[in-house]
């Protein structure tokens, strides 16, 4: 029970930035400030939160760089999806690019923030990693499929099967109060993807964005979206794991 509480504490601390996003969505939904659009206010608050997390030592400089990378990846995907009509941001704002509020990239970056934090806190390692070539090509194919499925058949289920094949022997090693545990990496993808789907339902309920079937009234996001988040988590893990591997190699050489 003590280890479980310790594990829960580190999980909660790793979720500070995602919780800040939800808190900001709730705050700006219930209290409207004059002279500033809601989307612009959300961006200012989240930038402040990121700055305070870095200055306080909750995030390292390397973790901040990873978050910036995911912010850009998320923005590019958002701009494309908005153009294709997959979802929309109905409210006005000045800090927007091609119809996408700049704060939206932080919702992708929050996943990276969680992964970087929990990786460091639980001293995580990976065994049976398939290597940069296999993981990188698969991650690139998954990201590309988010764009191409509007024009050609959706290969997400084929890609999901490939994920199981490529990462079948990969395990996450993590430590809680000196005791070592392990979990299959594919299972981790599924668990994190499910919780992001739950977060997505909360975010759409709070008006962060809207799917086409939510214009009249809010509805539960389809369960099929779990597969999308499952695949997105894989991209996140591949990037974070590779950066951690590179950093460990540099530290070892020094």
HELIX and SHEET records of a PDB file:
HELIX    1   1 UNK A    2  UNK A   14  1                                  13    
HELIX    2   2 UNK A   16  UNK A   30  1                                  15    
HELIX    3   3 UNK A   38  UNK A   56  1                                  19    
HELIX    4   4 UNK A   61  UNK A   83  1                                  23    
HELIX    5   5 UNK A  102  UNK A  104  5                                   3    
HELIX    6   6 UNK A  105  UNK A  121  1                                  17    
HELIX    7   7 UNK A  132  UNK A  148  1                                  17    
HELIX    8   8 UNK A  156  UNK A  166  1                                  11    
HELIX    9   9 UNK A  185  UNK A  205  1                                  21    
HELIX   10  10 UNK A  212  UNK A  214  5                                   3    
HELIX   11  11 UNK A  225  UNK A  253  1                                  29    
SHEET    1   A 2 UNK A  87  UNK A  88  0                                        
SHEET    2   A 2 UNK A 210  UNK A 211 -1                                        
SHEET    1   B 2 UNK A  96  UNK A  97  0                                        
SHEET    2   B 2 UNK A 100  UNK A 101 -1                                        
SHEET    1   C 3 UNK A 125  UNK A 127  0                                        
SHEET    2   C 3 UNK A 171  UNK A 176 -1                                        
SHEET    3   C 3 UNK A 179  UNK A 184 -1                                        
END                                                                             
